[in-house]
Amino acid sequence: MNRSVQWLSRGLVSLTLGALSFGAHAEHISMETTSASSIIGIIPQSMAGYWAKAGVDVQLAMDQTLTKSLLKISRGSLDSAVAPTLAYEQLKEAKGPYASMGEKARESATSVRALFGMPGSVYHPIVWADSGITSWQDAKGKRIFIGPPAGSANAQITALLQAAGLKEGEYEAIKAPWGAASQSFQDGQSDVYVAALPLGSQTLSELSLARKVHFLSLDEAQANAPAGFGMTRAVIPAHTYPGQDNDQSAITWQTQMMLVVRKDLSDEVAYQLTKSYFEHRQDLASTNALLGQLAGMQPLEGVSAPLHPGAVRYYREAGISIPAELLPQ
């Protein structure tokens, strides 16, 4: 019987299966993602056993800053990582957290290859139901949490606020690590908490039970995310959370992600990572309500980096059309 061994040490989850199950030829690769409770943390954790059965032993490091993980990929010091679509675009253009790197950032981007896209977190714009803030316009002059200082979320949440009618300078931007954001909101250090969490998050369910919450909503005219920011339209239905006071669905945005690897990762490993994911994503969707989107998501949705040849091999075998701009040069 296959044995799964899992342990946590300083943010590192090593997910392996016994040598007798997979022989001496299993490939060992490193992978980084963000928090264990996020969608993009749950997906690789859930896939680890399937990947192991395909002969790829994944060492998964959690709670990482994904903009830094992408840089490690580009420098060849990390095998694979979940990366925001926006972060890759910023690296390619030497913008955002990579602005100071200049031409080195653009050169680094050429060493990144993608395998497939995956859904990211839904931005939940939260206020207390008794705060008097019921719309984005009510949030003018208020303190709004917009993500960690070094992450891509700053640009995405700022774009969300701008679409909602709030220009920079019309609110006080609060930046802090994700892990501290919820407690900071509960302590009254921010008026609006834009949380990046999966739809139906247990964390938000518990928060709303302690005190009723309200989610700020975009109008339909504001619903489409601008190109180049790695986001797509999302909806938080009424009554998703027990203490949610919205009578109607709240319109917001969701981040787009992709699994990226270093350019010189072996074709076979890239192929097995991709093939196994698509063979088992329906299993993931049916066994975890937070992953329900996986079954219907388009394979290359959110992918902006060139595909690894191993991934190209799988897509061609599966009869999946590949846009010319995603083919490796």
C-alpha positions in Angstrom: 0.0 0.0 0.0 1.3 3.5 -0.8 2.4 5.4 2.2 2.2 9.2 2.4 4.7 11.1 4.6 4.0 14.7 5.3 5.7 17.1 7.7 6.0 20.8 8.3 9.2 22.6 9.2 9.7 26.3 8.9 7.1 26.5 6.2 8.3 23.5 4.3 5.9 20.7 3.6 7.7 17.7 2.1 5.2 15.4 0.4 6.7 12.0 -0.5 5.7 8.4 -1.0 7.6 5.3 -0.2 10.4 4.2 -2.5 8.9 0.8 -2.8 5.8 2.3 -4.5 7.7 4.4 -7.0 11.1 2.7 -7.4 14.5 4.4 -7.4 13.7 6.5 -10.4 11.2 9.0 -8.9 12.1 12.6 -9.8 12.4 15.0 -6.8 11.5 18.6 -7.4 11.0 21.7 -5.2 7.8 23.8 -5.4 6.6 26.9 -3.6 3.2 28.3 -3.0 1.4 30.5 -0.5 -0.7 29.7 2.6 -2.0 26.2 3.1 -5.6 27.4 3.4 -5.6 29.3 0.1 -6.8 27.7 -3.2 -3.3 27.8 -4.6 -2.1 26.2 -1.4 -4.7 23.5 -1.4 -4.3 22.5 -5.1 -0.6 21.4 -4.9 -1.1 19.8 -1.5 -4.0 17.8 -3.0 -2.1 16.9 -6.1 1.1 15.8 -4.3 -0.1 12.2 -4.0 -1.2 12.0 -7.6 2.1 13.5 -8.8 4.0 11.0 -6.7 2.1 8.1 -8.3 3.2 9.6 -11.7 6.8 9.4 -10.5 7.3 13.1 -9.4 8.1 13.6 -5.7 7.3 17.2 -4.8 8.8 19.1 -1.8 6.3 21.8 -1.2 7.2 25.0 0.7 4.2 26.9 2.0 3.7 30.6 3.1 6.1 31.9 0.4 6.0 35.4 -1.3 5.2 34.3 -4.8 6.9 37.3 -6.5 10.1 36.0 -4.9 9.3 32.4 -5.9 9.0 33.5 -9.5 12.4 35.2 -9.3 13.9 31.9 -7.9 12.4 30.1 -10.9 13.9 32.6 -13.3 17.3 32.1 -11.7 17.2 28.3 -11.6 17.3 28.0 -7.8 13.7 26.6 -7.6 12.1 23.9 -9.8 8.5 25.0 -9.7 6.0 27.5 -8.1 2.5 28.9 -8.3 2.9 32.4 -9.8 0.4 35.2 -10.3 -0.1 36.0 -13.9 0.5 39.6 -13.1 3.8 38.9 -11.4 5.2 37.3 -14.6 4.0 40.3 -16.7 5.8 42.6 -14.2 9.0 40.5 -14.4 8.9 40.6 -18.2 8.4 44.4 -18.2 10.7 45.2 -15.2 7.8 46.7 -13.3 6.3 46.5 -9.8 8.5 44.5 -7.4 11.1 44.0 -10.2 11.4 47.6 -11.3 14.8 48.1 -9.8 16.2 45.1 -11.7 15.8 46.7 -15.1 17.1 44.7 -18.0 18.0 41.8 -15.7 14.3 41.3 -15.0 13.5 41.0 -18.7 16.3 38.5 -19.2 15.2 36.5 -16.1 11.7 36.2 -17.6 13.0 34.3 -20.5 13.9 31.4 -18.2 10.3 30.9 -17.0 8.0 28.3 -18.5 4.3 27.6 -17.7 2.5 24.3 -17.4 -1.2 25.3 -16.8 -3.4 27.9 -15.3 -5.4 27.7 -12.1 -7.8 29.9 -10.2 -6.5 32.2 -7.5 -8.2 33.8 -4.5 -11.3 35.9 -4.7 -10.9 39.4 -3.4 -13.4 39.9 -0.6 -13.8 43.6 0.2 -15.0 43.4 3.8 -16.5 46.0 6.2 -18.3 45.5 9.5 -22.1 45.5 8.8 -22.5 48.2 11.5 -19.7 50.5 10.1 -22.0 52.7 8.0 -20.0 51.8 4.9 -22.3 50.1 2.4 -20.7 51.1 -0.9 -17.3 51.9 -2.3 -18.1 55.6 -2.3 -18.7 55.4 1.4 -15.0 54.2 1.7 -13.6 57.5 0.5 -11.2 58.8 3.2 -11.1 55.4 4.9 -8.2 53.1 5.7 -8.2 50.3 3.2 -5.9 47.2 3.4 -4.4 46.5 0.0 -2.1 43.6 0.6 1.5 42.9 1.6 4.2 45.6 0.7 6.1 43.4 -1.8 3.3 41.4 -3.5 1.4 41.8 -6.8 -1.8 42.3 -4.8 -1.0 46.0 -4.3 -1.4 46.7 -8.0 -4.5 44.4 -8.3 -6.4 45.8 -5.3 -5.5 49.4 -6.3 -7.0 48.6 -9.8 -10.1 47.2 -8.1 -10.5 50.3 -6.0 -10.0 52.5 -9.1 -12.6 50.6 -11.0 -14.9 51.1 -8.0 -14.4 54.9 -8.3 -11.7 55.4 -5.7 -8.5 57.1 -6.9 -5.2 56.8 -5.2 -5.0 59.5 -2.5 -8.8 59.3 -1.8 -8.2 56.7 0.8 -5.4 55.6 3.2 -3.7 52.5 1.8 -2.7 50.0 4.5 0.0 47.5 3.6 0.8 44.5 5.8 1.5 40.8 5.5 -1.6 38.7 4.7 -1.2 36.8 8.0 -1.6 40.0 10.1 -4.4 41.6 8.0 -7.4 39.9 9.6 -6.4 40.6 13.1 -5.5 44.2 12.2 -9.0 44.6 10.8 -10.6 43.1 13.9 -8.4 45.5 16.0 -9.8 48.5 14.1 -6.6 49.4 12.3 -8.3 49.3 8.9 -11.9 50.2 7.9 -12.0 48.0 4.7 -10.2 44.7 4.6 -9.7 43.3 1.1 -9.0 39.7 1.8 -7.7 37.2 -0.8 -9.4 34.0 0.1 -11.2 31.1 -1.6 -15.0 31.5 -1.9 -16.6 30.0 1.1 -13.5 30.4 3.2 -13.8 28.9 6.7 -11.7 31.8 8.0 -14.3 34.3 6.8 -17.2 32.2 8.1 -15.7 32.3 11.6 -15.0 36.1 11.3 -18.6 36.7 10.3 -20.0 34.7 13.2 -18.1 36.8 15.6 -19.5 40.0 14.1 -21.7 40.6 11.0 -19.9 41.6 7.8 -20.8 43.3 4.6 -19.1 42.9 1.2 -18.6 45.9 -1.0 -19.7 45.4 -4.6 -18.7 46.7 -8.0 -21.5 47.7 -10.4 -22.0 45.6 -13.5 -20.4 48.4 -15.5 -17.2 48.0 -13.4 -17.3 44.2 -13.4 -14.7 43.4 -16.1 -11.1 43.5 -14.8 -8.6 45.4 -17.0 -6.3 43.5 -19.2 -2.8 42.8 -18.0 -3.6 42.6 -14.3 -4.2 38.9 -14.1 -7.8 39.0 -12.8 -11.2 38.0 -13.9 -14.8 38.8 -12.7 -16.1 36.9 -9.7 -19.2 36.9 -7.6 -19.8 36.4 -3.8 -23.4 35.2 -3.6 -25.6 36.4 -0.8 -25.6 34.2 2.3 -22.2 32.6 1.3 -21.1 33.3 4.9 -23.3 32.9 8.0 -22.8 36.5 9.2 -23.0 38.2 5.8 -25.7 40.9 5.6 -25.7 41.3 1.8 -29.2 40.7 0.4 -27.7 40.5 -3.2 -24.6 39.1 -4.7 -21.4 41.2 -4.5 -19.4 41.6 -7.6 -15.6 41.5 -7.2 -12.5 40.2 -9.0 -10.5 36.9 -8.7 -6.8 36.5 -9.3 -5.4 34.3 -12.1 -2.5 32.0 -11.4 -0.3 29.5 -13.3 2.1 26.8 -12.3 5.5 27.7 -13.6 8.8 25.8 -13.8 12.4 26.6 -14.7 13.1 26.4 -18.4 15.5 23.5 -18.1 13.3 21.2 -16.1 13.1 17.8 -17.8 10.4 17.4 -20.4 9.2 14.2 -18.8 8.7 15.8 -15.4 6.8 18.8 -16.9 4.7 16.4 -18.9 3.8 14.2 -15.9 3.0 17.3 -13.7 0.6 18.6 -16.4 -0.9 15.3 -17.4 -1.6 14.2 -13.9 -3.2 17.5 -13.0 -5.7 17.3 -15.8 -6.4 13.7 -15.2 -7.3 14.4 -11.5 -8.6 17.9 -11.3 -12.2 16.6 -11.5 -11.4 14.4 -8.4 -10.1 17.5 -6.6 -13.2 19.5 -7.6 -15.6 16.8 -6.4 -13.9 16.2 -3.0 -13.3 19.8 -1.9 -16.0 22.5 -2.3 -13.3 25.2 -2.4 -11.9 23.7 -5.6 -15.2 23.4 -7.5 -14.0 25.8 -10.2 -11.3 23.5 -11.4 -13.5 21.1 -13.4 -14.8 23.8 -15.7 -11.7 26.1 -16.0 -10.1 26.4 -19.4 -6.7 24.7 -19.4 -4.7 27.8 -20.4 -6.8 30.4 -18.7 -4.5 32.8 -16.9 -1.4 31.5 -18.6 0.9 34.2 -20.1 4.3 32.7 -20.0 5.5 30.4 -22.8 4.7 26.8 -22.2 7.3 24.2 -21.3 7.8 21.6 -24.1 6.6 18.9 -21.7 3.3 20.7 -21.3 3.0 21.3 -25.0 3.4 17.5 -25.5 0.4 16.8 -23.2 -1.8 19.5 -24.8 -1.2 18.1 -28.3 -1.9 14.6 -27.1 -5.1 15.8 -25.6 -6.1 17.7 -28.7 -6.1 21.1 -26.8 -5.4 24.1 -29.1 -2.4 26.2 -28.0 -2.2 29.9 -28.9 0.9 30.7 -31.0 2.1 33.2 -28.4 2.4 30.5 -25.8 4.5 28.1 -27.8 8.2 28.0 -26.6 10.6 29.7 -29.0 
